[in-house]
């Protein structure tokens, strides 16, 4: 599902600082991983690599059976449609309603409109935002925007879900609801990678962890053993 062999990343090829260095790990299909580390450790950069937003400067990265470093550019959009991403900064479209933001990946994928309405309605009920379906992002709180971003990433039932600090703007109850959703998706076969610095959340939901420090992988172990 995800395989890194000696992967490195420099944003200025050749002479810039190495953001990620010599990463080697694997996440099997249907796996769950916490991605841990302090701010600046490289968590978001690693997620960008896995999402195919950038290519590795060094090493080999395989995502969903595709060798990222050598993949043709025209093949990447189709591959990205199999990956759901919860961004730290939400990236909602300001001119669209909550409903239409969540529906966007389904419509891009050609889902029939009747199915779009059913799937989006179900997801908005799950995240507790049915009453905000017609609202614009600017009318929402930060926590509500985060829940919309989560719903948009999850509604297509992706093969791989990447979440960058998904509980950062959620209260304790909503954070637990999110974890129930992520665990249920994982149980149904979705591979899930969650970047967080919330150690209490990890303690309540133990699982295998990838821990970064200064762009290097310093632990790949079950939570509590790293």
Secondary structure, 3 states (H helix, E strand, C coil): CEEEEEEEEECCCCCCCEEEEEEEEEECCCCEEEEECCCCCCHHHHHHHHCCCCCCCEEEEEECCEEHHHCCHHHHHHHHCCEEEECCCCCCCCCCEHHHHHHHHHHHCCCCHHHHHHHHHHHHHHCCCHHHCCCEHHHCCHHHHHHHHHHHHHCCCCCEEEEECCCCCCCHHHHHHHHHHHHHHHHCCCEEEEECCCHHHHHHCCCEEEEEECCEEEEEEECCCC
